Structures are given as C-alpha cells and as structure tokens.
Amino acid sequence: MKNEQGALPIIIQGGMGIAVSSWQLAREVSKTGQLGVVSGTAIDAVFARRLQDGDKTGDLRRALDAFPFPEIAERVKAKYFHPEGRGAHHQYASVSKLTISPNIEALELLVVSNFAEVWLAKEGHDGLVGVNYLEKIQMATPASAYGAMLAGVDYVLMGAGIPAEIPQLLNNLSIHHQASLNIAVDGATMQYKSTFYPKTLTGMDLPPLHRPKFLAIISAHVLATYLAKDEITRPDGFVIEGFTAGGHNAPPRGTLILDEDNQPVFGPRDQPDIEKVAKVGLPFWLAGGYSTPEHVQEALASGATGVQIGTIFSLADESGLDKALLLELREEIRTGHLVVRTDALASPTGFPFKVATLKGTLSELSMYEERPRLCDLGYLRIPYEKAPGTLGYRCSAEPTRVFIKKGGTEEGAKGKKCLCNALMANIGLGNSRGDGYTEQPMLTLGSDLSGPTAMFEIFPDGWSAVEAVNYLLKVGVGQGTMASLPSYSGR
C-alpha cells in the first residue's frame, strides 16, 4: 500500500521511548500505508551502546555508510564501534551529557544517530516515517531534528511541554540556517538560547532539505488554539493525548489531589473539548484509550483524522523492548494480572508517569531503594542559573545531597526515579557498573488495556505490527485508507 501525495494516515504508531519505537517497528507500520514513528529520545546513547555491543546485524554500519558526510560517520564509528562487542559486565563508554552549548562530539553523535534511525526506518519502501521528541529535552532537539531531516523524515512529533518554537526551527533547518530554541532555565535573570549551526558540521552550502510536517502532542484544547493563532507557532496538526496514555501525562488541572493509591485524580477539566479542537481547523489525532477498531471509528466520527496508538505497538513483535520483558508483559496482560499506575513522583520532569507494575523492575519499592542514586546519562537534567550567564545542571533523581547542593530540595528529590537508565534497561541496554550494580528496567504502558486484551483473543501468542494495523482498521475502514490534506506550502 502506497501513500498518496499529501495524504494523512489514520493510524499513527506512537513514538515510545527510549527506542521502544524502534526503526524495525516504524518501518513495518509505514509499509502498511500508516505512519510509523521512531523515538528520538536518547537515541545518541542507544546508537553508541549498540555499536559497542558489536552491531551484530550490521544495520548501524550500513546506515553510517549512507550518511552524507563520511568523515563524521567515521569519527563516530571509530569512537564507539567494538567489533567483538563490549564484553560481559563491562561498562558502556559514556556519551557527552547535554548542555545548552553541546560540544562538537555530542552534536555529531546526535546528528548521526537520528539520521541512522530514520534512514533505517525508511529503507526499502516509500511509506511515511516520523520521529518523536520530548519538549522537555530541549537541548538535544536542534541537532537531533537536523539529523532526522538529513534522512528525509516526513513528520516530527513532540509533546511534554509547549512546542511553540518547533515550526520555525524546522523551517530554518530545512534551509541549513542556524536554528535556536529558548531554553527554560531555573532562576534565570536573562533569556538563554541553544543554537545549532548546520554549516559547522557540514562545512558547505547545501540544497534545501524536505521540511517535515510538525504535529504537536498536547492535552488541552486551549493549547491548540494558542499554537494555531500565529503562523510562527502553528503546527501542521495535533495529537490530542488523554491521561490514560502511557509515558508522561500532563498533570491534572488545578490543585493536585491524590487518591488512596497515591495516584493523581483526573476529572472533567482534564478532558479536551474535541469540538473546540476541531474548530481550530487543523488535522488532529486522538490518543490515549483508542486501541480498538471501535475506538478508531469513534475518533473518526468525532472529526479526528485518526488516532495515535502506543501500547498495542509496544507489545508487537518488532517492538524495541527486551524480548524477555516483552513476553512477560504479554503474559501479564493476557491473564489480566497487569496493573498500570500513574506515579505522580517518579519522573524528574515533574509530570505524572505511567508505570507498569511488574516483578523484577523498579516498580517494586524494594528494587527502587536498592539502586544507588546517580545521574550519568542526564537527559532530564534541568539547567539552572548559578550567576548571570553561567549555568549548572541538576536532576532530581541524582544523589539527594548533590541535588540539594545545586539548589534543589529534599522534598523535590523524594520518590524520583532515574528514567534514563531504567528505559535503557527496558531495551536490553542497561549499564553494568564498577560497583557490581546492573541497571534495572521500569516499564510504561497506557492504563487502558482493552485493546491488547481484545487482541489476545485473536492472537494468543502475540502479534506483528502489520497484524496490529489490520486489526485496528478492520471495522468500516479500508486497509490503507488515507485522509486528504493540502500539502505544506511553507511559512
């Protein structure tokens, strides 16, 4: 099935991080005529660790060979590729932590890794491929998006914040101009920016790149109206994500109230007004609890272009999850035993985070307490002003005494979990440390499991990405059907 020029997908496969939305998963979804999405979150560390593990399939080196600037690809390969693998219980070599002004080594790895993930997802077909980023990880975005655009990415999706600057960022990157983002800095007395200069890497003038469409992932109709009112901030569409979606959720509006299980209480004010979203006049997809064919039809009937779905695809054969964890998750859902909680404290971002309660993971309090607190990946670090023009970086999941020394509070560190390392462990890339500790996983799924539960009645042994797409589109929707959209005309 091929995409028509300017067409929009009905199904968006969610961009689940870190690397759960793998290039293998995105490629299979894209080949069905729907939108496959890779996760760009921490993909630089993922790429570096997979090279250190020997790149046994050769896929990463094939992507490196396709990178348009061979000298950069060679530097990345020379630094991280270990032909014989890393060796059991050896630590992974670290990658540069993000700062407001990343060094050239960090920029090269960001660009190359994002290129590779998108290039592999697009290889061998003409379907649409998107990449998902977190607004909270601002300092990685300009270089990451440029790498994805060098590979011809069709869509950029972003949530976990207010992505007002992304449309202009993509415009600038498409013509290789310098691209800046305002960076949120705690205690700032001045405005701080992170600026990426493509020519610093390429060293030459280049023809324009394809400018991908931008979809803002939001939870409130008010934000849709705000972003759409100005052509500088206007996205090409929205993903309206409800609070049952996996990963990070927007906090409840108003005063935070916790139930008897210490989960945030969401109410009617947290439900987006779909009619008001539709009046904005841009295409939109609904997400969070739209995981059955009936839900797809419900979304289309409401005026939505389609749906974004994560959990079903995170459980597909091509998911990036460690295979043992994938099988355990499937069995827990199939037997009706899995519980998904909304943890108000776990994420250093301050956003509520969905956690699947699974034995042998950091969802167990005893395992969380056994983990030495440290922050060595640092993707969720927040910049803070030490003095005008001078920044430090802190994470509420780092050692509490260090966090307090940097201006944080003991209360702010309470219950915080290192998502960066846990999510790397989810995909089989957990680090082994010199003190003998091996990073443990912590899984996230949507809390509405009706879709996967129903699918197990049809596919008791699990399903592929293609089978998931076919399942979702089987009620009154022709397989591969697309909705029409005027093509992007520039700003």
Order of alpha helices (4+ residues) and beta strands (2+ residues): beta-beta-alpha-beta-alpha-alpha-alpha-alpha-beta-alpha-beta-alpha-beta-beta-alpha-beta-alpha-beta-alpha-beta-alpha-beta-alpha-alpha-beta-beta-alpha-beta-beta-alpha-alpha-alpha-alpha-alpha-beta
